[in-house]
Amino acid sequence: MLQLPHQPLQVAAVPPQRAPAREDEAGPWHTEAVCRRDEAGLFFAPSKEPTASRLSREEAAKRVCARCPVMVECREHALLQPEPYGVWGGLTAAERRVVLARRRRREVELKKASAADRIAAAG
């Protein structure tokens, strides 16, 4: 029977990389990301992680994000993709869902206000 070499246990499943939200003349934003030098397991949850451990890990990841020069670009990337897992731009997946819901509500309100303005101007 053929035996495969022992594989180390992965702490966290890291989703595949997607295209960056933007690139400028200096290169893609993610090349400057502080998290590139940190453990990926800090930003992505292992399966069945206890709540207390998850909260602690997410706070540690947010501290890394807080000192990152491309935090805003990272956050926008995660909101535009949208990234369903991990801490991106200092926000957890749940926090990003809240931001996206607020943005959608704001867009609906702006469309309603714009339509009301057009009706008032026409009448």
C-alpha distance (Angstrom), angle and dihedral (degrees) to the residues before:
residue distance angle dihedral
M1 . . .
L2 3.82 . .
Q3 3.80 113.7 .
L4 3.77 120.5 -153.9
P5 3.80 119.2 -139.8
H6 3.78 114.9 -96.5
Q7 3.80 112.1 -89.3
P8 3.83 117.3 -149.7
L9 3.79 114.6 -118.0
Q10 3.78 111.5 -101.8
V11 3.80 113.5 -128.6
A12 3.79 94.9 -153.5
A13 3.75 137.6 10.0
V14 3.78 107.7 -122.5
P15 3.79 114.4 -154.6
P16 3.80 116.0 -125.4
Q17 3.78 116.1 -88.4
R18 3.77 117.1 -99.0
A19 3.76 129.4 -158.2
P20 3.81 113.4 -70.8
A21 3.79 117.7 -104.0
R22 3.79 91.7 -118.7
E23 3.73 143.1 -6.9
D24 3.77 126.8 -153.4
E25 3.76 133.6 -172.9
A26 3.82 90.5 -79.3
G27 3.81 91.4 58.0
P28 3.78 135.3 -101.5
W29 3.80 115.6 -22.1
H30 3.81 93.6 -123.6
T31 3.81 93.3 66.5
E32 3.81 87.1 74.0
A33 3.81 95.2 46.2
V34 3.80 114.4 126.2
C35 3.82 90.8 -146.7
R36 3.82 90.7 67.2
R37 3.80 85.7 78.7
D38 3.81 95.8 46.1
E39 3.78 133.9 77.9
A40 3.82 111.2 -81.1
G41 3.80 88.6 -142.0
L42 3.78 88.3 70.7
F43 3.81 90.9 64.2
F44 3.82 100.6 37.7
A45 3.80 126.1 52.8
P46 3.77 123.1 -121.2
S47 3.78 113.4 -129.2
K48 3.81 116.2 -82.8
E49 3.81 93.1 9.8
P50 3.82 112.0 175.8
T51 3.80 113.8 -112.5
A52 3.81 95.5 -116.4
S53 3.81 90.7 50.9
R54 3.81 91.7 47.2
L55 3.80 92.8 51.1
S56 3.79 91.8 48.0
R57 3.82 92.5 47.5
E58 3.81 92.3 47.2
E59 3.81 91.6 50.7
A60 3.81 89.8 51.0
A61 3.82 90.0 49.7
K62 3.81 90.7 49.3
R63 3.81 90.0 53.0
V64 3.81 88.4 56.0
C65 3.82 90.0 48.2
A66 3.81 91.8 49.5
R67 3.80 91.1 64.5
C68 3.82 95.2 43.0
P69 3.82 118.5 113.3
V70 3.83 92.2 -148.0
M71 3.80 99.0 44.5
V72 3.82 93.5 121.9
E73 3.82 93.0 49.9
C74 3.81 90.4 47.5
R75 3.80 91.7 49.9
E76 3.81 92.5 49.4
H77 3.80 90.4 48.3
A78 3.80 90.4 53.5
L79 3.80 91.8 47.5
L80 3.80 95.3 46.7
Q81 3.83 97.3 45.3
P82 3.13 89.8 33.6
E83 3.79 105.2 -128.0
P84 3.83 107.3 -151.2
Y85 3.82 98.2 -164.7
G86 3.77 141.3 44.2
V87 3.77 137.9 15.1
W88 3.81 111.8 -56.2
G89 3.79 124.4 172.5
G90 3.78 91.4 -6.2
L91 3.81 94.3 -56.3
T92 3.79 130.5 107.5
A93 3.80 121.0 -136.2
A94 3.82 90.2 -99.9
E95 3.81 91.9 50.1
R96 3.81 90.4 49.5
R97 3.81 90.3 52.7
V98 3.83 88.6 55.0
V99 3.81 91.7 49.8
L100 3.81 91.4 48.7
A101 3.82 91.8 49.0
R102 3.82 90.5 50.9
R103 3.80 90.9 49.0
R104 3.81 91.2 50.8
R105 3.83 91.5 49.6
R106 3.79 91.0 48.5
E107 3.83 91.3 50.3
V108 3.82 90.8 50.9
E109 3.80 90.8 49.4
L110 3.81 91.9 49.1
K111 3.81 91.4 49.7
K112 3.81 90.7 50.3
A113 3.80 91.6 48.6
S114 3.79 91.4 47.8
A115 3.81 91.7 50.1
A116 3.83 90.6 48.7
D117 3.81 90.3 50.5
R118 3.82 91.2 51.4
I119 3.82 91.3 49.4
A120 3.80 91.8 48.4
A121 3.82 91.8 48.3
A122 3.80 92.1 49.0
G123 3.81 95.7 46.9
